[in-house]
Amino acid sequence: MASGCETSPARGEHGQDEQVQRGARDEAAEDDERHRAFDFAAGFRDAAVSAYIAVLAAEDLRAISDWAATIRDSNLREQSLRRIAGEWMARNVEATLAWLPKSGLSAEAQRQIGAAEQTR
């Protein structure tokens, strides 16, 4: 009678069934593929939101901040908000300076935008 400690040909080194190991690898590969697809789609969404807030720029700085906060790509989010801040700075300095702390822009970006206005 077998003691249960033997390794059969269908089992791996640690006693796991090779079929289970293959299934786990396949599932991990599918998860990676789903993540890549999601990231790809998120990139399109981020670009669309960036374009949309450019349209909103003429109307509502608060709405821009809310929409920009949904952009996952931090570089695109910062770039979009900087562009909007620059456009608004040319139209309404006081409103832009009041908006900056709530904008979602980094402290460094806010400082640069404020400094750029002071040199005009």
Summary of the structure (lengths in Angstrom):
residues: 120
radius of gyration: 26.1
end to end distance: 91.2
largest distance: 91.2
contacts: 297
relative contact order: 0.09
helix: 72%
strand: 2%
